[in-house]
Amino acid sequence: MDRLKTARLITAIKTPYLENGKFDLDTFDQLVENQINNGVEGLVVAGTTGEGHLMDWDEEIMLIAHCVHYFGDKLAIIGNTGSNNTREAIHATYQGFAVGMDAALQINPYYGKTSQEGLKTHFERVFDLGPAVVYNVPGRTGQDLEPAIIEELAQHANFVGVKECQGPERIAGYTQKGIRCWSGNDNDCFVSRHQSGGNGVISVTANVVPGLMRKLLDSEDTSLNEKLQPLMSWLFCEPNPIPLNTALSMTGAIAPVFRLPYVPLNIEQRKEGLELMHQFEANDLTGGQPQLLDDQEFILV
């Protein structure tokens, strides 16, 4: 767990697909090797970016096991085994630890939501199984995990830290109290790391430019931060992971296969992304020099 606790750059890794809709594990391994070669220290497997919500539990646990087997000696492996159903979260988290993941990513119950007491009980039950990172993303769950509850949860022996999407000010408050934080927003991560004292970021953008994200966290390079901001913004012009899937298809890093309900960005959005990606060296981009794909080149499964 020491490597996770000190990790600055953790990538929420993309899951690529074959034309039949199954996992493209050969391409997945290439993506992970590229992450390792660029200094990434950990992976969130089957998170929102990796489309765990579009997988059944067997698929998800298999992918976590695959990562542990092939890359567990090089990276911290965090399995996204959270759920809005406590019984399912317990079941998946137990399986994730059984196949060797280092920690679980645990989200608060969404849609139906619950009371403050229900939140505490939910997290305590999954924390009892092993180390966990709490994920606070009110834009997806509809419920903010406010500091009072995070501070209480942080007393549990298996609480590792929080992936926080409420900005640098919230992160600064936690770090002052000794609570480990990773920014959940790429566009905030420079400030969160260098001014708010956060550990680093759990990143979407690192799928596209892992080496530059490594530099961003390691040095107070304001010019690099300014250069990356437009790309980061474009990668969230539609709900994640739609723009990321489109970008990696355009660079040739993955086959242009989308699991529904995700569909690629439209042609105008792709043109904007192409222009933004052309501002970077091809060897900084996962896959290489991007191309503008036609609509018919994308496969929806």
Secondary structure, DSSP 8 states (H G I E B T S, - for coil): -HHHHT-SEEEE----B-TTSSB-HHHHHHHHHHHHHTT--EEEETSTTTTGGGS-HHHHHHHHHHHHHHHTTTSEEEEE---SSHHHHHHHHHHHHHTT-SEEEEE---TT---HHHHHHHHHHHHTTS-EEEEE-HHHHS----HHHHHHHTTSTTEEEEEE-S-HHHHHHHHTTT--EEES-GGGHHHHHHTS---EEEESGGGT-HHHHHHHHHS--HHHHHHHHHHHHHTTSSSTTHHHHHHHHHTTSS-SEE-TT-----HHHHHHHHHHHTTS-GGGSTTSS-----GGG-EE-
